[in-house]
Amino acid sequence: MAKKGIKQISLKDNSTAVRLFGESGGNIKRLKKKLNVEIDTRGALVTIQGNEEKIILAEHIIEELYSLVEKGYQLHYADIDYAIKMLSQDETIRLSDVFLDTIYVSFKKKAIAPKSLAQKRYVDAMRKYDIVFCIGPAGTGKTYLAMAMAVASLQSKEVDRIILTRPAVEAGEKLGFLPGDIAAKVDPYLRPLYDALQDMIDFEHAQRLIERNTIEVAPLAFMRGRTLNDSFVIMDEAQNATSEQMKMFLTRLGMSSKAVITGDITQIDLPLAKPSGLVGSQNILQGVEGIEFIYFSERDVVRHPLVQDVIKAYETAENKE
């Protein structure tokens, strides 16, 4: 039987403690629910009761979150879940090293920063290496963080333009059956890239940059025969690029350019006869100096906190069948 215990923490400042606890104590309630401990607050005094191991973890999380808030970080509801995930994996992690590593501040005044250990490694890799592969499931921020790094590089004049591309793989429908010219036909495939871009730059400014070709959004086939200098290039949904397309894309990279290739190798839409270039690249390019591979797992999903609860509910239901 798990040993029960009790622990009291005296935080230094009442107003900082209030910001940590959240509106109506929402952050503390979330922590109680996730760790299955009792947490009571009186002013800056926090009392934790429950399983001794969970108490130690809760104390560590509260102290790390308090340090974040003390440094001016605006704590969000989802940050509680991210903090639990990270400190459960590695108790030596300092949340301020992750959450305060701001990549870019969007036009919505929202700071874009890593929310998991893998995301932090990904951001560091994009800073250090000229070619970075990021492989993992949907919702882990692969494309979004790459877009933030690209926009930040453009703003700081490290690059002259951003190029966003993805394979236009026909999943169930032929492009020829879609209405409109070629731009209209490929637009649905590129829409997720536009969505990420417009979350960081206001619509009118983004349109002006696109009109001037400072930002280019195009299907992968349009990359053939080009040399991409002074550019931050992102290939999204790379699991749907063939081996030939992957080689073609990587050999487009010119001077003073970076390439980030993202994809989920569990969601390949290519015909069975065509091997995925993303899968093959792991064997061909692993160990090549200047190229880095980053891997995400389900633990790195950074969507609304309720998404995790929905996933667990469905898993429970499926296990009963």
N, C-alpha and C positions, 0 to 999 in steps of 0.2 A: 504493500500500500504506500502511495506517495506521501512523503512527509510534508505536513502543513507548516506554515510559518507566517511571520508578520514583519514588515519593514517600514520604517518611516524615513522620508526624505524631506529635508528642510531646504527649499529653494531660496535663492538670495533675494529676489525682488518680486514683490506682489504683482506689479503691473505686467512684468514679463511672464510670470506664472499664469496670469489670466489669459494672455495671448496664446500661451502654450495649451491651456485647457480647451480653448475654443469656445465658440458661441454656445451657451447653455451646456458647457462641458462636453461638447460633441466629440472632441478628440480623445478625451479620457474614456468616454463611453465606448468608442470604437476600440480602443486599446483593451478595455475590460472584456469586450465580446470576443476579440481575436485571441487573447491569451488565456481567457477563462480564469481571471483573477478578480478579486474585489479591490477597487481603488476608490478611496475617499479623499476629498480635498477640503481643507479649511485654510483659507488664505493661501500662504505659500507652503503649507505643510501638506505632504502627500503620504497617505497610509496605504500600503499594499498588503493584501492577505491572500493566501492560497498555497499552491504547490511551490516548494522552495526554489526549484529550478526556474519556474515561471516568474517568481518574484524577482530573482536575480536578473532575468532578461528584461522584465518590465522596468526595473530600476535603471538599467543601462540605457534602455530606449528613452525613458523620460529625461535622463540627464543629457543624452545626446540631442534630443529635440529641444530641450531648454537652451543648450548652447547655440543651436541654430537660430532660435527666436531672438536670443540675446544679441546676435550679430545682425539682426534686422531682417531675417528671412520671414516671409509671410507664409505661415504654415497652412497647407490645404488638407482637406479631409483625406484624400488619397495618400498623402505623404505618410500617414500612420502605417498603412499597409506596406508601403515601400520600405519604411524604416524597419518594420518587423521582419520582412523578407531578408534584408541585407544583414542585420545584426544577428539573425538566427543562423545565417550562413557563416559569418565571420565577425566575431566579437571585437576584433581589433580595428574594424573599419571606423573611420570618423565621418559622420554624416555630412559635416561641413565640407569635407574634401570632395564629396559627390554633389550635393545639392547646391553648393555655392559656386560650382564650376560653370558659370554662365557662358553659353556659346554665343547667344544672340538675344537681343531684346526686340520682340516683334512690334509692329506698329500698334498693336493692342496693349502695349506696355507690359507684355507678358514675358518674363525671363524664361528662356528655353535652356534647360540643363538636364544632365543625366538623372535617372530615377532608379537605377539599379547598378550593381557592380559591373555587369556585362556592358551596359550602356556607357559607363565611365571608361572602360577599356576601349570601347568602340570610338569614343570621342578622342581619346588619347592617340589611338592608332591613326585616325584621320589627320591629326596634327603632324604626326611623325612620318607617315609613309605616303608615297605617291599613288599607290594602288592598294585599295582595301576592299576585301570581300566580306560581306556581312550576311550570314546565313541563319535563318531562324523563322519561327512561326509568325503569323499575322498579329498585329497589335503590340509588337515589341519596340516600335519606334525606329526601325531600320531606315526607312525612307525619310521620315520626318527629321531625324537628327542629321542625316546627310544633307537635307535641304537647308537646315539651319546653318550648318557649317559652310555650305556653298554661298548662302546669302551673306553671312558674316565675312567670308573671303572676298566677295564682290565689294562690299561696303568698305573694307579696309584696303581695297585696291591691290590685293594679293593676286587676283585674277581679273581679266577684262570681261569675262562673260561666263554664264552658266549654261550648260547644255544638259537637258533632261531627256532621257529616252527609255523606251521599253519595247520589247517584242510585241508586235500586233498578231498574236496567235489567235486563230479562229476556233473558239470553243463552242462547237455546235452550230455556228452560223458562218456562212461565207461572206467575206467583205463585199463581194460583188452584189449581194442581195440587199445590202444596206443602201438607203437613199443618199443622194448628194455626191459631191466631188470627193477626191481622195482625202482632203482635209476633214470633211464631214464624216467620212467612213472610219478614219483612224481616231477621231476625237474621243469616242467612248473609252478606248484603250488608254488614252493619255490623261483622262479626267482626274484620276487620283493624284497625279503630279501637279496639276493646276490647283487642286484643292489644298495640298500641302503648301504650295507657294503662296496662295492667297490668304493663308492663315498667318503669314509672316510679313507680307507686303500688301498695302492697301490696293484694291482692285485697279484704280486708275493708274497708279504708279507701276504696277505689274504689267498692265497693258502697254504702257509707254515703253517699258524695257523690252517687252516682247516685240513691239513694232520696230524698235531699233536693232533687234537681234542681239541685244545684250543678254537676254534670256531666250533660249531657243528650246522649244518642246517639240520633239519629232520622233516618229517610229524608228526602231533600230535599223531598218533597211536603208534609211536615208543617210546613215553614217558612212556607207561604203565609199571608198575613194577619197576620203577627206583626211586632213591633218589638223588636229585640234590643239592649237597653241594657246597658252595663257588662259586656260579654261578649267573650270571645275565641272567635271562630267559625271553624271549619275545615271547608271543603268538600273532601272527598277524591274521587278519580276524576271530576274535573270535566269531563273530555272527554266523559262520558256525560250531561251536562246539556244540554238543548236551549237555544236562544237565549232563549226565553221564560223558562225556569227560571233561567238565569243572571241575567237582568234582575231577576226576582222575588227571587232570593237577595240580590243586591247592594243592592237597595232596602229590605231588611229591617234593614240596619245602623243602629243607634241611637246615642245619645250615649255617649262614652267606650268605644267598642267597636273591636275590630280584626277583620279578616277575612283569612284565608289560604286561597287557592284553589289546589289542587294537581291535576296530571293529566299524562297521557301522550298527546299528540295522535296517536301512531302506534297506539294501542290503543282505537279508538272502536267501541263496540258498538251505537250507535244505528242505526235503520233508515236506508237510503240517502237517503230523502226528508227526513230531519230533520237539518239542519246542527248541528254541535257548537257550543254556546255558548262553550266555551273557545277554540276556533279563532277564532270571530267576535270575541271580546273583544279579541284582539290588535290588530285593526284599529280597533275602536270606541274602546277606552280607552287605547291607546298615547299617551302624551304628556299625559294628564290629571294635573294636579298632585295629589299625595297618593296616587297609585297607582303601584306598581312591578312590573315584570316581571323575573323571574329565570329563566334557562335553564340546564338541566343537560344534559350529554352522557354518552355511555358511559364517558368518562374519569372521571366522578364516581361510578361505582358503588362502593359501600363495603360489600361483603359479604365473606365469608370469603376470604382470599387465594387459596385453591384455585379459587374461582369464576372468577377471571381465567384460570387455567391451563386449566380445563375449557372456557371459551369459546374460547380459542386452539386447543385440540385439535380441537374441533368445526369451527372455521373452516378449519383445515388439511385435515381430512377432506373437508369440503364442496368445497374448492378442487381436490381431486384427482379428484372425480367428473366 
